[in-house]
Structures are given as structure tokens and as C-alpha cells.
Amino acid sequence: MAEKRKRPPSNVTASQRARQFPEELYADGDILFCKTCVHSLDFARIDTIKDHLKSKKHTSRKQAKKAKSAATAKVRQTTLSTAFGSGSKSKTMREDFILDFVKMCTMADIPLEKREKMLPFIKKHCSQGGALPESNTLREVYVPRLYLKHFDTLKELVQDAPASVIADETTDIRDKSILNVVVGVRGQYYLLDVITLKACNHATFSEAVIKAVTGAGISFENIMAVVSDSAAYCKKAFRDVLARVFPSAVHVLCLAHIINLIGDIFQKWKEFGRIATLVSMIKSAFFKKPGRKNRYLEYIAQYLPKEQVKLPPVPVSTRWNTWFAAVIYHASHVHLYEGFFKAEASKGMAVETIIELVTHPTIYKDEILPYIYFITENCSRIMHSLTALEATRDPLAVKVFNTMENLRSYLAAGTEREEFGTETDRLMSQLTHDKQGKMIKTFQDVFRAGLTKLTGHLDNHPALQYYRAARVFDPQQLPSLPSLSLANFSDIPQLREPSPALTEEWQMYTNTPSEEFPAGDQVTNLPKFWQSMKCRFPLLANIAADALWMPVASVDVERSFSLYKHILNDRRESLSQENTKQLLMLYYNGDIEGRF
């Protein structure tokens, strides 16, 4: 049996290979090139090099090259690390090509390891394709280089403008505590830093936020808000540290988190336990069951219109409203579950549980149906309020006070209602008088618990009065405000000590008849409205431009977590923390450098 070829030592370098074949090869940095073919070679195995030197393409190119002039024979391909400092236009183009390739991959979330699969196409269609380094070099050399350019651009975007800092913590698949810091500048949000915390407490939280702001060169006086969730350590971090460091900042406790807590009350209410079980078992019954999914779609297509023939939504705890979406789906499909799941040959615990819930006469009639329709008909206000706060590209600060107060009024009304929706009331009417009374009390109690939770958070929310005052920057709300005295709007820091010029602008603005303001899109589009008011109210327009974009939720940092977990998945756990950070920031922030 032929002796197996031995691999060279793992520390073999391109330069060492070039010295072995000085007439044929040369090294530039960590890339080995063929002098004749002018493209890179894999230098790990010497047999690979020998096979290339004996190949027909190489020998034919070598013979053709001998016929050319000596000047032409001296032309050599170079790496971009050498070309970068040479000033040569062609070398600069190669540098740009590699950086653009890395940028394209990071923006499209294409792992750099796919470079090998794309290389034949790139070599065929790109003149610089032969100089594209190996994926390890791209990740270890060019990603950091691109990141530095990216971060320089980021600093230019955020340094001189009033900014909001949004910070939150999560745990990654390596069980490390990760703090993401996002900065918002008038409706534009950028991931500023990704920090690994040794411990999660008020000291490490505040230290990380200050480090991120300092690293970007943002003036502490320009921080207008710090947004976090309602965790005790976040409140303590702002109260004891950040409020002193950022003198103009308001602490914004994420209002979307607060509304989600109200939703959790409905989801986890004791009497709704069987609804929660049904939602969970349906999710389990279809998990990794493609055949069952297809059979289910075929089955329900016999009974439902085409637009209702779809799979159940999958509730995910970290994705707000998905549980409610699942309940709403089940309300319109639950009558088909008995027929479908009984026909399934393979049952299992999930299917058996579903069958029991939808076939038990008392459970189905007295609990499943009325409760599932109660949630469907009464939680839309919670869902819509939460969805509204996720639209962070809209100026929500002038609307959010009304949104939260409307939700509070809705919950308060629910504590006294005895009618809860057409289908819910119809189903309750089929119950005994005693059961109806108990069910009405259950529904009122869940509204009362939601109201108590919401009131507790709103009455202690440090930014709520700011949002109340910010309504003044919506000209359509001016007539409904109880008082327009400037002294009543001191919750907005820029209005606390107004200059005579600002006071005069205030009087002019608040006394302008509504019919004199622009109509249509010119007034409903508030950023556009205040842009048009700059000539008339220059000082007030500048304050309004900042107030409009006071953040109300931390959804942008939540989005960064979703991307983080997408990049650092179980197939890419070997990524270094620094490389993960760089890839995430390049992915999240997009092409802020304008490379494309």
C-alpha cells in the first residue's frame, strides 16, 4: 500500500514556500502567488504547488510569457496589504474591491466562509477576483479594517447632534452577558457598542454606557435620554451614576416592555390556563412535522376560504404579540382540530392533549370557547398599542402619552363591563346564570390586574411628564391641551429657562389659529412641519425637532439582539467576541459609509 502523504507542519508560511521555488513563486504577506499565472495558490500542501507547476495551463502560460518583453515579464500580482500604501490606482482598486466584498457579505449576512463557493464566479467576472484572500484573512484582517472605517463614519454622524442612548442586556449561546448600546439621532438608530459584562449590575451597566458614549466622542451634554427596561439595576444605574454624568438626560423606561407586561397578565391568568395549554400543544404538535403541516393545510382547505388556509402562528416569548396572534388564529380554527387530530395515525402527548381539550364537553364549552373569544375580542387594544410603539422611525413622543392614557382608560372600563364582545357574549349566554356571573368576574378581574400593573408603572415613570408636555409640538393637539402657558411645559429641559426670543416664539406659535397652519401632509408629517417652521420659529423648531424623536421604547436594541443571535449561532461559536461585535455593527448599521 502506498505510503500516505504527510501534511506539512501547521506553521508553514507563504514565504517559506516561495523560497522553495524562487524561480516560480513569490510571497506577499501571507499570500503565495505564481509569477507566471499571477494568481494566489494554496501553500499548505507542497503537492498542490507541484501539481500546479506541472499543469498544462501553467506551462503554456510560461512559454507564452518567455516570448514577451523583459518589462512585461517583471509584472507581478501584489496583495492589498502592500498595495494599500503604494498609491497605485490599480492597487487601490483591489483594496476597494476586497473591502466592498466584505461589506457586501456583512450587509447581506453572508458568512465569509462562503468565499470559497463564490470564488469561481468572482474570478470569472471580476478582474481583481484572483487577489481575494482566504476567508480567515478576510475575517481577521479586512473585517477589522472595514470596521475602523465604519466606526469613523459613525462617530461623524453622532458626535455633534443631540442623541439618545438605548441599552439592554441579554445572554448569548456561550452564556455570556452581552450589553448592546444603540444611539438614536433624530429618528436614525445606530449600534454603538457591543460589550461583554463580567457581571450584570448597576455599576457594570453604567460603566459600559459611559464607555460607549465616550468611545464615540459624544458630548455628555448632548445626551437627551437614556432608555432601558424597568429592571432595578437599570433604575439604580441612572439614579446613582448616569443622571450625574449626563446632566440633560431623561430616564426613559421602555413603554413597550410595560405594555408587554400587561399582555403577560392575560397570557398567564389562572383561569386561562387551558388556553395557554392549547397554544403550547399546537406549537408542539407541528414542531418539526412537515408531513403533518401539509396534511393539516389540505384538511382545513376543505372547510375554509383560501385566505384562512395557513399554519398556526408560532408564539415566541421574545417576540411581542405572537401569543395573542396564535390565540386569534385558534379562535377561527379550533372547530376543525377534533376532526384533524383524531385522524392522525401518530398521536403523542401533544396531540392527545389537544384532542382532550377540544372533545371534553364541559372544558370545550365552558372554558376553551368563551375564553379564547374573550382574548380575541378584548386584547386588540393591547396589541395595537404595542405595535404602535415598535414604529420607532415615526416621531412617537408627541403621541405616546395619549396612547398610554387611552390604554389605561380601556382597562379601567373593562373592570366594570358586563359585555365583552359579540361572540364572547353569545357563548356566555349559553351558560348557567352562576357560571355567567363567575365568568364576568374573571374578565373584570383580569382587566383590574392589568390596570393595576399599568398604573403602577405609569405613575412612577420618569419620562411620562415629558411626553405629556411634548404634545404641544403637534399643532393638531394644541386646541385640546388644558393650558398653553410656557411655565407648564418645564418638563422639557430646553423650555425651563426660556430666553426672551424663545418666549416670543412660543406666544406666536401657541396663539396661531389652527387654520393658519399648513394642511394635509404638511401638518401630519411633524418633522416636515417643523422643518417648514424654521424660518418663522427658529428656536422653537430646533427644540421641537429633538422632542419629536425622544425615544419611547428599546425596540431598536431588541432588534440588535435578534441579529446578534443570528450571527452567533451554534455553527459559529468559534467567532471571537471582537469579531462578533464588528460583524454585528456592520450588519445592523448598514452602509453608513456610502460604499455602494
C-alpha positions in Angstrom: 0.0 0.0 0.0 1.3 3.4 -0.9 2.5 5.5 2.0 0.1 8.3 2.9 1.3 11.8 2.1 2.2 13.8 5.1 0.9 17.3 5.6 3.5 20.0 6.2 3.9 21.5 9.6 0.9 23.7 10.5 3.3 26.7 10.8 4.5 26.7 7.2 4.3 30.2 5.7 3.9 31.6 2.2 7.5 33.0 2.4 8.9 29.5 3.2 7.1 28.1 0.1 8.4 30.9 -2.1 12.0 30.2 -1.0 11.5 26.5 -2.1 10.5 27.6 -5.6 12.2 31.0 -6.1 12.0 30.9 -9.9 8.3 30.2 -9.9 6.7 31.7 -6.8 6.8 34.7 -4.6 5.1 35.7 -1.4 3.4 38.9 -0.5 2.4 39.0 3.2 0.5 35.7 3.9 -0.5 35.0 0.3 1.6 32.9 -2.1 1.5 33.9 -5.8 2.6 32.2 -9.0 4.8 34.6 -11.0 3.6 33.2 -14.3 -0.1 32.8 -13.7 -0.4 35.9 -11.5 -2.9 34.4 -9.0 -2.8 33.1 -5.5 -2.0 29.5 -4.5 -2.8 27.3 -1.6 0.6 26.8 0.1 -0.4 24.3 2.8 0.5 21.2 0.8 3.6 21.1 -1.4 2.0 18.6 -3.7 -0.7 21.1 -4.6 2.1 23.5 -5.7 3.9 20.9 -7.7 0.7 19.9 -9.4 0.1 23.5 -10.4 3.6 23.9 -11.8 3.2 20.8 -13.9 -0.3 21.7 -15.2 -0.9 22.5 -18.9 -2.2 26.0 -18.1 0.9 26.9 -16.2 3.4 25.5 -18.7 1.5 27.1 -21.7 1.4 30.5 -19.9 5.1 30.2 -19.0 6.1 29.5 -22.6 3.9 32.5 -23.8 5.5 34.7 -21.2 9.0 34.0 -22.4 8.1 35.4 -25.8 7.2 38.8 -24.2 9.5 41.6 -23.4 11.5 41.7 -20.2 9.4 44.6 -18.9 6.3 42.6 -19.2 7.9 39.5 -17.6 8.6 41.6 -14.4 4.9 42.3 -13.8 3.8 40.7 -10.6 0.5 40.4 -8.7 0.6 42.0 -5.2 -1.6 41.8 -2.1 -3.7 44.6 -1.0 -1.8 45.0 2.3 1.2 46.1 0.2 -1.0 47.9 -2.4 -2.7 50.0 0.2 0.3 52.2 0.9 1.6 52.3 -2.6 -0.6 54.9 -4.1 -1.1 52.9 -7.2 -4.6 53.3 -8.7 -4.9 49.7 -9.6 -3.8 48.6 -6.2 -6.2 51.0 -4.6 -8.9 49.4 -6.7 -8.0 46.0 -5.4 -8.2 47.2 -1.9 -11.6 48.7 -2.5 -12.7 45.5 -4.2 -11.9 43.4 -1.1 -13.4 45.9 1.3 -16.5 46.1 -0.8 -16.7 42.3 -1.0 -16.5 42.2 2.9 -19.1 45.0 3.2 -21.5 43.2 0.8 -21.2 40.0 2.8 -21.7 41.6 6.2 -24.7 43.7 5.0 -26.3 40.6 3.4 -25.4 38.4 6.4 -23.3 36.0 4.1 -20.7 34.2 6.2 -17.2 34.9 4.9 -16.6 31.2 4.8 -18.8 31.2 1.7 -16.0 32.9 -0.2 -14.7 29.6 -1.4 -18.1 28.8 -3.0 -18.3 32.2 -4.7 -14.7 32.4 -5.9 -15.1 30.8 -9.3 -17.9 33.3 -10.1 -15.8 36.2 -8.8 -12.7 35.2 -10.7 -14.8 34.9 -13.9 -16.5 38.3 -13.6 -14.1 40.4 -11.5 -10.6 41.4 -12.7 -9.5 41.6 -9.1 -11.0 38.3 -8.1 -7.7 36.4 -8.0 -6.4 38.7 -5.2 -9.4 37.9 -2.9 -7.7 36.4 0.2 -8.8 33.3 2.1 -11.8 33.6 4.4 -9.7 33.6 7.5 -7.7 36.6 6.2 -10.9 38.4 5.3 -12.2 37.9 8.8 -9.1 38.6 10.7 -7.6 41.4 8.6 -10.2 43.0 6.4 -13.2 43.0 8.7 -11.3 45.0 11.4 -10.0 47.3 8.7 -13.5 47.9 7.4 -14.9 48.3 10.9 -12.4 51.1 11.6 -13.6 53.0 8.6 -17.2 52.3 9.6 -16.7 53.5 13.2 -15.0 56.7 12.0 -18.1 57.4 9.9 -20.4 56.5 12.8 -18.6 59.0 15.1 -19.1 61.7 12.5 -22.8 61.0 12.4 -23.4 61.1 16.2 -20.8 63.4 17.7 -22.4 66.9 17.3 -26.1 66.1 17.5 -28.5 65.6 20.5 -28.6 61.9 21.0 -30.5 59.2 22.9 -28.7 56.1 24.4 -30.7 52.9 24.4 -29.1 50.0 26.3 -30.2 46.5 27.2 -28.6 43.2 28.2 -29.1 39.6 27.0 -27.3 36.3 27.4 -25.8 34.6 24.3 -25.3 31.0 23.5 -22.0 31.0 25.3 -23.8 32.1 28.5 -22.0 35.5 28.4 -23.8 38.6 29.4 -23.9 41.0 26.5 -24.9 44.6 26.7 -25.8 46.3 23.4 -25.8 50.1 23.2 -27.7 51.8 20.5 -27.6 55.6 19.8 -30.6 57.5 18.3 -30.2 60.8 16.5 -33.5 62.3 15.3 -35.1 59.0 14.1 -31.9 57.3 12.9 -30.5 54.5 15.1 -27.0 53.1 15.1 -25.5 50.2 17.1 -22.7 52.0 19.1 -21.1 49.2 21.0 -21.4 45.5 22.0 -19.9 44.9 25.4 -19.4 41.7 27.3 -20.2 42.2 31.0 -18.4 40.2 33.7 -21.4 40.8 35.9 -24.8 42.4 35.3 -25.4 45.2 37.9 -25.8 48.9 38.1 -22.1 49.5 38.2 -21.2 47.5 35.1 -24.2 48.8 33.3 -23.4 52.5 33.9 -19.7 51.9 33.2 -20.5 50.2 29.8 -22.8 53.0 28.8 -20.3 55.7 29.6 -17.6 53.8 27.8 -19.7 53.5 24.6 -20.6 57.2 24.7 -17.0 58.3 25.3 -15.6 56.0 22.6 -17.9 57.6 20.0 -16.8 61.1 21.1 -20.4 62.2 22.1 -20.5 65.1 24.5 -22.2 64.2 27.8 -24.3 67.4 27.5 -25.7 66.1 24.2 -27.3 63.0 25.7 -31.0 63.8 26.0 -32.3 60.4 27.1 -31.1 57.0 28.4 -33.6 54.2 27.6 -33.6 50.9 29.4 -36.1 48.4 30.7 -37.6 48.6 34.2 -35.1 46.3 35.9 -34.0 47.6 39.3 -30.3 47.7 38.4 -31.1 49.9 35.4 -33.0 52.4 37.6 -30.2 52.4 40.1 -27.6 53.0 37.4 -29.4 56.1 36.1 -30.3 57.4 39.5 -26.8 57.0 41.1 -24.5 57.4 38.2 -25.8 58.3 34.7 -28.1 61.2 35.8 -25.0 63.0 37.2 -22.8 62.2 34.1 -25.5 63.2 31.6 -27.0 66.4 33.1 -29.6 66.9 30.3 -30.8 63.3 30.1 -34.2 61.9 30.9 -34.5 58.3 32.0 -37.0 56.5 29.7 -38.3 53.2 30.9 -39.3 51.2 27.9 -43.0 51.6 27.5 -43.3 48.7 25.1 -41.9 46.4 27.9 -44.6 47.8 30.2 -47.4 47.1 27.7 -46.0 43.6 27.2 -46.2 43.0 31.0 -50.0 43.8 30.7 -50.2 41.2 27.9 -48.4 38.7 30.2 -51.2 39.1 32.7 -53.8 37.9 30.2 -51.5 35.2 29.0 -50.7 33.8 32.4 -54.1 34.4 34.1 -55.0 31.3 36.1 -58.5 30.8 34.6 -56.9 31.0 31.1 -54.6 28.1 31.8 -56.2 25.7 29.3 -55.9 28.3 26.6 -52.2 28.6 27.3 -52.0 24.8 27.2 -53.8 24.6 23.9 -51.5 27.2 22.3 -48.4 25.4 23.6 -49.6 21.9 22.5 -50.5 23.2 19.0 -47.0 24.6 18.7 -45.5 21.3 19.9 -47.7 19.2 17.6 -46.4 20.9 14.5 -42.8 21.3 15.6 -40.5 19.7 13.0 -43.5 17.9 11.5 -43.6 18.9 7.8 -45.8 16.0 6.8 -48.4 16.9 9.5 -48.3 20.5 8.4 -49.1 19.5 4.8 -51.9 17.2 5.9 -53.3 20.0 8.1 -53.4 22.5 5.3 -55.1 20.0 2.9 -57.6 19.2 5.6 -58.6 22.8 6.5 -58.7 23.8 2.8 -61.9 21.6 2.6 -63.7 23.9 5.1 -62.2 27.4 5.0 -61.8 30.1 2.4 -58.4 30.3 0.8 -57.2 33.3 2.8 -57.7 31.3 6.0 -55.7 28.3 4.9 -52.4 28.8 6.7 -50.4 27.3 9.5 -50.9 28.5 13.1 -48.6 31.3 14.2 -45.7 30.2 16.4 -45.7 32.0 19.7 -42.2 33.1 20.8 -41.7 34.6 24.2 -39.2 37.2 22.9 -41.5 38.4 20.1 -44.3 40.6 21.4 -47.9 39.9 20.4 -47.1 36.4 18.9 -49.0 34.7 21.7 -52.1 36.8 21.0 -51.7 36.2 17.3 -51.8 32.5 18.0 -54.9 32.7 20.1 -56.7 34.8 17.5 -55.8 32.1 14.9 -57.1 29.3 17.1 -60.4 31.1 17.7 -61.2 30.8 14.0 -59.8 27.3 13.5 -60.4 25.4 16.8 -63.6 23.9 15.5 -61.5 21.9 13.0 -59.0 20.5 15.4 -61.0 17.5 16.6 -61.5 16.1 13.1 -57.9 16.6 12.0 -56.0 15.4 15.1 -58.3 12.4 15.6 -57.3 11.3 12.1 -53.6 11.5 12.8 -52.1 8.0 13.0 -49.2 9.1 15.2 -50.6 10.8 18.3 -48.1 11.6 21.0 -48.7 13.7 24.1 -49.3 17.0 22.3 -52.0 15.5 20.0 -53.7 13.6 22.8 -53.8 16.8 24.9 -55.3 18.8 22.1 -58.0 16.1 21.5 -58.9 16.0 25.1 -59.3 19.8 25.3 -61.5 20.1 22.2 -63.6 17.0 22.8 -64.3 17.2 26.5 -67.9 18.7 26.5 -67.5 20.8 29.7 -64.0 22.0 29.1 -64.6 22.9 25.5 -67.9 24.7 26.0 -67.3 26.3 29.4 -63.7 27.3 29.0 -62.0 26.9 25.7 -64.6 28.7 23.5 -65.6 31.6 25.8 -62.0 32.3 27.0 -60.5 32.1 23.5 -63.0 34.5 22.1 -62.7 36.9 25.1 -59.0 37.2 24.5 -59.5 37.6 20.7 -62.2 40.3 21.2 -60.6 42.2 24.1 -56.8 42.2 23.6 -56.6 44.1 20.3 -56.1 47.4 22.1 -53.1 45.9 23.9 -51.7 44.5 20.6 -52.2 47.8 18.7 -50.7 49.9 21.4 -47.6 47.6 21.5 -47.3 47.6 17.7 -47.6 51.4 17.6 -44.6 51.7 20.0 -42.5 49.5 17.7 -42.6 52.1 14.9 -39.5 53.9 16.1 -38.9 55.5 12.7 -42.0 57.7 13.4 -42.0 60.6 15.9 -43.8 58.9 18.7 -43.0 61.2 21.6 -46.0 63.5 20.9 -48.4 60.6 20.6 -47.3 58.1 23.3 -48.9 59.9 26.3 -52.3 59.6 24.6 -51.6 56.0 23.7 -50.8 55.1 27.3 -53.7 57.0 28.8 -56.1 55.5 26.3 -54.9 52.1 27.2 -55.4 53.0 30.9 -58.9 54.1 30.2 -59.7 51.0 28.3 -58.5 48.7 31.1 -60.4 50.8 33.7 -63.6 50.5 31.7 -63.1 46.7 31.5 -63.3 46.4 35.3 -66.9 47.5 35.2 -68.1 46.0 31.9 -70.5 43.1 31.6 -70.4 42.8 27.9 -67.1 41.7 26.2 -67.8 41.2 22.5 -70.4 39.7 20.3 -69.1 36.1 20.2 -68.0 36.1 23.8 -71.4 37.3 25.0 -73.2 34.7 22.8 -71.1 31.9 24.3 -71.7 33.2 27.8 -75.4 33.3 27.2 -75.4 29.5 26.8 -74.0 29.0 30.3 -76.0 28.9 33.6 -76.5 32.2 35.5 -74.0 31.2 38.1 -71.3 30.4 35.5 -72.0 33.6 33.7 -71.5 35.6 36.9 -68.2 33.9 37.6 -67.0 34.4 34.1 -67.9 38.1 34.2 -66.0 38.5 37.5 -63.0 36.7 35.9 -62.9 39.0 33.0 -63.3 42.1 35.2 -60.5 40.8 37.5 -58.1 40.3 34.6 -58.8 43.9 33.4 -58.3 45.1 37.0 -54.9 43.3 37.3 -53.8 44.9 34.0 -54.9 48.3 35.2 -53.1 48.0 38.5 -49.9 46.9 36.7 -50.1 49.7 34.1 -50.9 52.4 36.7 -48.1 51.3 38.9 -45.6 51.7 36.1 -47.0 54.9 34.6 -47.4 56.8 37.9 -43.7 56.2 38.5 -42.4 56.7 35.0 -39.7 59.3 35.0 -40.4 60.5 31.4 -44.2 60.5 31.4 -44.5 64.2 32.1 -42.0 64.9 29.3 -44.4 63.0 26.9 -47.4 64.9 28.3 -45.6 68.2 27.6 -44.3 67.1 24.1 -47.8 67.0 22.8 -47.5 70.8 22.4 -45.3 70.2 19.3 -48.2 68.7 17.5 -50.3 71.6 16.2 -53.4 69.4 15.9 -53.3 68.7 19.6 -53.0 72.4 20.7 -56.7 73.0 21.0 -57.2 70.1 23.4 -54.4 71.0 25.8 -55.7 72.4 29.1 -53.1 75.2 29.3 -50.5 76.7 26.9 -48.6 78.7 29.5 -44.9 78.2 28.9 -44.4 77.6 32.6 -46.5 74.4 32.4 -44.0 72.8 30.0 -40.9 72.9 32.1 -40.6 69.1 31.9 -38.9 69.7 28.6 -35.4 70.8 29.7 -34.9 73.3 26.9 -38.1 75.2 28.0 -37.2 75.6 31.7 -35.3 78.9 31.3 -36.5 80.4 28.1 -34.8 83.4 26.6 -37.0 86.4 25.6 -36.7 85.4 22.0 -37.9 81.9 22.7 -40.8 83.2 24.8 -41.8 85.4 22.0 -41.8 82.5 19.5 -43.8 80.4 22.0 -46.5 83.1 22.2 -46.7 83.4 18.5 -46.9 79.6 17.9 -49.5 78.9 20.6 -51.7 81.8 19.6 -51.6 80.9 15.9 -55.1 79.9 14.7 -55.2 76.3 13.5 -56.5 77.4 10.1 -53.2 79.3 9.5 -51.1 76.1 9.9 -50.4 74.1 6.7 -52.9 71.4 5.9 -52.7 67.8 4.9 -49.3 66.1 4.9 -47.6 69.4 5.9 -49.1 69.2 9.4 -49.5 65.4 9.9 -45.8 64.8 9.0 -44.4 66.6 12.0 -40.7 66.5 11.1 -41.7 68.1 7.8 -44.0 70.6 9.5 -41.3 71.8 11.9 -38.8 72.0 9.1 -41.1 74.4 7.3 -41.5 76.4 10.5 -37.7 77.0 10.9 -37.9 80.4 9.3 -40.8 81.5 11.4 -39.9 79.9 14.8 -36.1 79.0 14.5 -35.5 78.5 18.2 -38.7 76.5 18.9 -38.3 74.5 15.7 -34.9 73.3 16.9 -36.3 72.2 20.3 -39.3 70.5 18.6 -37.0 68.6 16.3 -35.4 67.0 19.3 -38.6 66.5 21.3 -40.3 64.7 18.4 -37.6 62.0 18.5 -37.4 61.4 22.2 -37.5 57.6 22.2 -40.3 55.7 23.9 -39.1 52.1 23.8 -36.0 50.0 23.5 -37.2 48.0 20.5 -34.1 49.0 18.4 -31.8 47.4 20.8 -34.1 44.3 20.9 -33.6 44.2 17.1 -29.9 44.2 17.6 -30.2 41.1 19.9 -32.1 39.3 17.2 -29.3 40.0 14.7 -26.7 39.1 17.3 -28.2 35.7 17.9 -28.5 35.2 14.1 -24.8 35.9 13.6 -23.5 34.0 16.7 -25.4 30.7 16.2 -24.4 27.2 17.1 -22.4 26.8 13.9 -20.3 29.9 14.5 -19.5 29.7 18.2 -15.8 29.9 17.4 -16.1 33.6 16.4 -14.2 35.8 18.7 -16.1 38.4 20.8 -14.4 41.2 19.0 -15.1 39.8 15.5 -18.8 39.1 16.5 -19.1 42.7 17.6 -17.6 44.0 14.3 -19.8 41.8 12.1 -22.9 42.8 14.1 -22.3 46.5 13.9 -21.5 46.3 10.1 -24.7 44.3 9.7 -27.0 46.4 11.9 -25.8 49.8 10.8 -25.7 49.1 7.1 -23.8 51.2 4.5 -23.4 54.4 6.5 -20.1 55.0 4.8 -21.8 55.2 1.4 -19.6 52.5 -0.2 -22.5 51.5 -2.5 
